[in-house]
């Protein structure tokens, strides 16, 4: 069935939202707010309908033609960067309003790069024995909800240095799949993914499988003039420009509140970037990843070889799960708390614990507005949201990063 639909907004994830004549919500991927489209209803679910864009009846002035690959995840490839950013800002505002969280208007931290910004990508591959195309295998991103691979010979999302290395990486993976001993070929096929990373200091590195990075291997990254070691398979912001601005923002918030909260507690600290860049006399970092903590301790010692050394007397990093160690983690009246949890948000009980703490300031860094607002609904029992900023960490894709400042009521 084909219907004419007016697109009222774009929801988180990128789909255009409209309503059918009977009032049901309909989602149309690839349609932009303000457009009128003809769409085929393809899937009916309880409460909403999914549809496929068939024809544009009224086109948005923000629509742009995309002549590149149909890259999975690039949901904003056919809209102007300005249109994408406006949509994302409205999505964040709607998340906060729906959660009934009192807040100032979100402010965007601007960045320049819209394409070729990622310093890390994970590609799927399919061996020749399993039906790969010429030259022997498929190598690229999987389509959402499918095992089909979109072959990537030139990736519009990654840094040029990674694109330059891709032909040689493909060649090496193909050789592992087709040459040598049968156990090696079989083990390679079972890995199914190759992760490629780049930094100015370490160049291009790659490994097979989710756990293919051998223990002890590191990347060396530079942020805000300081050098940080990162486990090869570990987390670091994938957009160097945006990651630097994010770190600068956290450090600037600390500088404004240093008199009332001089001591930094960095929860889910990773390799210690936020805590160490604040330049506090006392920094405590908590992280569950053993290799990340080992790097954080070395980073505290390095402190940034090119910009002075960190005073290590009052810097400590602990390998612990925040949710299991709340009673042992001290939060005094002079503590500046930073939380940067994974996409799933704070562990069970952590938001309640923080809401009752004596910390004058909490800074929440999030890559998922849904879990952010879930946790904020608890935190505002004891804190007031005084600043909301967001940064387009992942241009042309659905996600973005948010930084929220909370002050004790």
Beta strands, then each sheet from edge to edge (+ up, - down):
strand 1: 2-6
strand 2: 9-10
strand 3: 16-19
strand 4: 25-28
strand 5: 36-45
strand 6: 48-58
strand 7: 107-109
strand 8: 120-126
strand 9: 138-142
strand 10: 149-151
strand 11: 193-199
strand 12: 203-208
strand 13: 218-223
strand 14: 226-231
strand 15: 263-267
strand 16: 283-287
strand 17: 315-319
strand 18: 335-339
strand 19: 361-366
strand 20: 383-391
strand 21: 401-408
sheet 1: 1+ 5- 6+ 4+ 3- 2+
sheet 2: 7+ 20+ 21- 19+ 18+ 15+ 16+ 17+
sheet 3: 10+ 9- 8+ 11- 12+
sheet 4: 13+ 14-
end
